[in-house]
Amino acid sequence: MFLNTRSLFVWCLAALLEAEAASVSSKRKSIVLSESAPSNAGIPLDSFVSYSFELSSWPEFAGNLSYPNKFSYNLLNNIGNLQGSLPIARVGGNTQDIAIFDASQKTGLLGIVRPNISSDYPTIITIGPSFFESYKTMPKGTKYSHGFNLGANSSAARTATFASAAYACKAIGSDLAYWEYGNEPDLFVSSGYRPHNYTEAEYVEEWLNGTTAISSAVKAACPSLANTKFMAPSFAGVGPANDFFTLDPVLAWKNGLDQNDNIGLISSHNYMGVSTSPGITLQGTLMNHTNVVAKAGDQLREWAAIKALGDGLDPDVPFILGEHNSLARQGRPGLSNSFGAALWGVDWNVYLASQNISRSHMHQGTNYRYQSWQPIQTNLSTIGTKPPYYGNLAVAAMMSEPHPSSLLKITHLPASSANNSFYTAHVDNTLTRLLIVDLHTYNTTANNYTTSFPRP
């Protein structure tokens, strides 16, 4: 059982203030606070703290009707109680574009791991109708986004994907928030799903044809959900295109991605780096506010370029991160699963909110190094919460809205520096919270940040 919102936030703030005092004991810093929210404050959507679940891991995180995952249920409830709205569960990721639907399959998901391709998730996957039971196990009121396979490039695979829409809509029902068609299609060439000359225009044509087919199937099976919109385009890169990210998201919009007016959220993906890249460090890559501002700036420039298209090409809908976490390729041990990464998660997510990036879906997968919790016992990891989850709790407390009608505004304060960041939350134009994040690394075996009081 967790403390109430106010108590948890005060505890987190006290811990952060102690750390700040320890690291700058001989310095003073003035922080100017405004009683009312400034005009440039960010206004996050409800369910700002949300999650993205690897499709192949979803049955393990959620369970099924016979064996619901009560651990995940409780952890999602904690977040919902703190921020005032339950997280939205986006189900997708790399395995979304691998999974082939088989209506005759009795088992929810069958997967084969090929370590030469990836040891983190299966790369041959079939799902059956019972896969969709997992959408019925989480706290009442949880909303979902289900991801359909765009990567498979055969008529049989597409027919199976469109057939799965009826099963998905019947299982999710009124808890459906959005659909998604394709995960990171700007990596389809790198992944071998499309030829090297694959263009934005070809992607848009495929996406329009596929989403029309999905919507038609949903209209026939679930008439009340016929107008459900999509989150898109879910690109990994922010443009311009290069040899790795071979599609430019702005050009996709310019080619008429939203010409059917069926996109409800602009969804982009982000990682602070790649886990296998040289030079990645906790202090330099994650616990670094300058890097946070720079990476978020890439997303903001993409959004600005989309808005600048005008002429009906800009969908004029909220911009979100539909998938993100610390380091791509499921994180790095010792970095992504550290409490330093938890502090990065606090700084990163609250900064996003302050910049009007409206919702944050942190990606999760079984045995992933950056996961917030391990949903089941495996030979690689024990079931339990991981350090990033405690950062998620702090962000949820910062985003707390006492009533559904409350207006929350988040401000990034100019006193922030490379290793310290400062934020305020105003609720209904009243200063309600101050958040101070100390990003100086601390090692219990060192004496560079000793204090006369016990650390929490």
N, C-alpha and C positions, 0 to 999 in steps of 0.2 A: 504494500500500500504506500503510495506516495503522498507527500504533503500537499496541502491545497496550493492553488496557483500563487497566491501572495507569499506564502511561507517558502515555497520552493524558490521563487524568484529572489527573495531576500537572501536566502542561503547562498544561491549562486553568486549574487552580487557581492555579498560579504567575502566570499572566497576570492573573487576577482579583485576586489579592493585590497585585500591582504597581499595578494601577489603583486599588484601594482605598487603598493607601498614598499615591498621588499626590493623590487628592482630599481626603483627611483628614489631611494631613501634620502638622498641628499639634494633632490630637485623638487621644485614645485611647478605645477602646470595648471593654468587657469582654464576652466571649461565654462563657456558661456551657454546657458540654458534659456530657452524661450518658454514662457508660460503657455503660449499657443503654438500650434504647429506652423512651421514656415511653409511658404507656397510651393516649395520644391520637394516636400516630404512625399515619400512613397505610400501608396494605398494598396496593400496586398489584398488578394482575394481571400475569402474563407478557405479553410483547409490549406493554408499556405504550406505548412509542414505536411508533405505527402510523400508517398513512396512509389518507386518503380520496381517491379518484381520480374526477374528473369522468368520467361514463360515456362522453361523446363523445371524451374524450382518452385513454381506457384503451388502445385499440389503438396509440396513439403511445407511451405510457409502457411498455407491455409488449411490443409487437410481435406477431408471430404465429409459428407453427411454422417457416415458411420464413425469416423474418427476425426472430428474437427480439431485443429491445432489451437488449444486453449491458451498456450503460451503467447503465440502471435496475437490472438484475440485480446489478451490483457494488455500487451504492449501498445497495440493500436488504441485501445481504450484510454490508456494513460495520456497519450498525446492528445486525443480528442478532448479529454476532461480539462487539460491545461489550456489549449488554445481556443476551446469553445466550439470546435467543429472537427469531426473525424477526418483523418487523412484520406485522400482519394488514392485508391490502389490502381496504378497503371500496370497492366500485365503485358509484357512484350520483351524487348531486348533482342540480342543476336538470335536467340532460338525462335523468336517469332517468325523469322524468315527461313526457318528450317523445318518447322512443324507441318506435317501433312495430315489433314483430317481424313479419318476412315470411319464412316458411319457404322460399320460392322464390328469395330474393335470393342471388346468388352472392358479392357483396362483403360483407365483414364489417359495415361501417357506411357509410351514405351520409348526408351532412348538407348542409343549405343554410343559410348564414349570412345573416340579414337584419339589416343594421346598424341599421335603425330600431328593432329590438327589442333586439338585443345583438350587438356586434362581437366578443365573447369566445368565443362558442360557437354552433354551429348550433341553430336553433330549429325546423327540420323535419328529423327523423331517422328513418331506418329501419335496423334491424339484421337481419342474416341469421344462419344457423347458424354460419358461420365466425367471427363475432364472438367466440364463446366459446373459440376457440383461444388467445386471449390469456391465459386462465387457466392455460395449460400451459407458460408460458415463464419464470416467475420461479424463484428458488432453491428447490431441493427442500425441502419442509416448509412453504413459505409457505401460510398459510390465507387464505380469502377470504370476503367477504360480498358477495352479488350483490343489487342493487336492482331491483325490479320497478316497472312503471309503474302508479301509482294515479291520476295526474292526468288521463289521457285518459278522457273520460266518455261513451264510446259502447259499445254491446254488442260491436261488431266489434273495437274496440281491446282490450277486456277479454278477449275470446276469444283474441286473438293473444298477449296477455300470459301467459295461463294456458298456452297451447301452448308458449311459450318455456321454461317450467319444466323440461320433459323434456330439452331441449337443454342447459340450464344445468347440471342435476345430473349428466348424463352426462359433460360436459366437466370439471367441477370435481372430481367424485368425492369421495374421502375427504379432500380438502383443503378441503371446505366447512366453514366455521365457523358462519355464520348467513345467513339470508335477511333482506331488508328490503322492505317494501311501502309505497312512497310516501316522498317526500322533502319535508319541511317543508310538510305539508298545512295548517298554520295560515296559510300564504301563498296557498292555492289561490284564495281570493276576490280577493286583490290581484293575482294572476297571471291572473285571468280564467278559471280552470278550473272554478269553482263559483259559484253565485248568491250574492248578498249575505246571504241568510238561511240559509246553510249552518251547521249546528250540530254540536256535539261528538257528539251522539247519532247524527246521520246519518253522520259520519265513522266512528264506531265500527262501525256496521252495515256500511258499505262495507268496512272493514278486516277484520272478522270473516268476511264472505262471501268476500272475495278471498283471504285467507290459507288458508281452508278449501279453496278451489279449487286454490290452488298446492300445498298439501300433498297433496291427492288426486292431482294430476298427478305429483308427485315419487314418491309411493308406488307408482304404476303403473309408472313408468319406472326408478326407482332405489330399490328396496325398503329397502336398507340406510340410506338417507338420509331415510326417511319421517318420522322424529321430529326432524328439524332444526328448531331454534327460530328465532325472529325477533328482531331488534333493533328497538325501537320506543319512542315514536312518531316520533322524529326531527323534532321541532318546532323551528322557528327561535326562537320566543319562549319565555319561562318563565312567562308568565301574570302577572296576569289578561289576558284578551283585550282588544284595542283595535281601532281602525279599520284597523290594518295587520296585526297578528297576531290574526286573528279567531277563533282557537280557544284554549282554555285547556287546557294539558296535564293539569292535575290533574282537570279535569272529564272529560276523555277517559278517564282511569283510573276515575273515579267511575261512568262509564257502562258499565263492564264490559269495557274493552279486553282484559284478560287472562282473560276468562271461560273461554277454551278452554285455558288454561295452556300457551300456546305461545310465550311471550316469555322469552328467555334473558338479555337485557340491556335496561335502560332507557337509551335513547339520546337525548341532547339535543344541540343545536347552539349554537355561540357565536362571535361576532365582537366585537372590542373597540370597534367603531364602524363606520360606513359611509364608504367611501373618498371619496364625493362630498360628505359633510357638512362644513359650515364649522367651523373651530375644531379640527380634527384636527391634532395635532402629534406629533412623535416623543417628546419629553420628557413632554408632558402626557398623551398617550393610551397609548403603548406602554411607554416606558422609565419606568414609574411604578408602583412596587409597591403603592401605595395603590389605584390603579385596578385592578390585578390582583386584589387581595383583594376589592374591591367587586364586580367582574364575576363572580368565582368564587362570591361570596356569593349572587348571584342564582340560580345553578345549585343551590347547596346548599339554599336555601330551597325551591326547587321539589321537590327530592328529599325533604326533610323533610315537605313537605305530602303527597306521595304515600305515604310511609311511615305518616303519621298516619291515612290512610283506613282501614286495618285491614280486618276483616270479609272477607278474601279478595280485596279490591280491590287491595292492594299486592302486586306479584309477588314481593317479597323476593329480588331478583336485583341484581347489581352495576349501578351507575350510571356511564355513560361519556359522553364527548363523541365522538359518532360523526362529527362534522364540526366543524372550527373552524379559524380562522387569524386573522391580525391584523385586517384591515379587509375588510368585506363588499364585494361587487361586484369581486372578484378583486384587491383591494389597490390601493394608490396608489404610483406611481413615486416614488422618493426616500425613501419611508418603509418600505413593506412589503418592499422588496428591499435594505434597508440592513443593515449589521452591528448597528445599534441594534435592528432588528427581530429579529435573531438572539439578542441578549441578552434581549429581551422573551420570545422563545420558550423560553429556558432558565428564566427566572423563572416564567412562566405554567405551563409543563408540570410543573415540579418542585413548584410550589405545589399544583396539582391533585392530584398523587400524595400530598402530605402531608395532604390533606383527604379521602382515600379516594374520590376520583373515579378510577375504577379503570383506565381506559385512555384514550388520547388519539389520535384520528385527525386528523392535520393535512391539510387539503384541498389538492389539487394539480390543476392543469390546464395544458394547453399554452398558453404565452404569458402565463399569469397572473402578476401582479406579485408575489404573495406566495409563489410556488412555491419549493420547496426545490431543485429542479433542472428544467432545460429538457430534455425527452427527445429532441427532434429539432431539426434546423436549420430555421428558418422565416425569412420576410422580416422578422419582428419581433424575433427573439431567436436567439442562438447556443446550440447544445447546450452544457451545462455545469452545474456546481453553482452555486448561488446562496447568498448569505449565510445564509439560514435553515437550510440543511443543516448548517452547522457548529454551529449551536445544537442541532440534532437530535442530532448526535454527542455533544455534551457531556451532554445529558439521558440518552442511552443509556448513557454511561459511569457516570453517577450511579446508574442503575437496574441496574447489572451484578449478576448473581447467578452465583456460581461453579459452582453445581450445580443441577440441576432441583429438588432437594429443599430448597434454601436458602430461608430466609424473610427477605425484604427489608422494612424499615420505613423510611419517610421522615418526617422531622420538620421543621417550620417553626419556627425559633427566634424567641423574643420580641424579640431584639435588632434585628430587621428594622425598617427605616424606609422613608420614601417612595422613597429613591434607593439603598438598599442592602438586600439580602435575604440571609438565612443559613439554611442547611439542613444536616441531618446524615442520613447513611444508616447504618443498622445492619443487618448481615447476621448472621443467627442470634444476635441479641441482643448482638452485638459492634460497638462503634463502628468504622466502616470508612472513612467519607468525610465531609469537611466541604466544603460548597460556599458560596462567597461571590460574590454577583453585584453588581457595581457598575453602577448604572443612570444615573450622571451622563453626560450627553452629552459627547462629546469630538470636537473638530474639529481636524484637523491644521494648519489655517491660523491657529488661535488659540493664545494662549500661556497660557490660564487653567489648563491642566493639564500644565505642562512638568515633565519629570523628567530626572534625570541619567543614566538608562539608556534604551536603545532599547526602543520598544514592540514587542510581537510582531505 
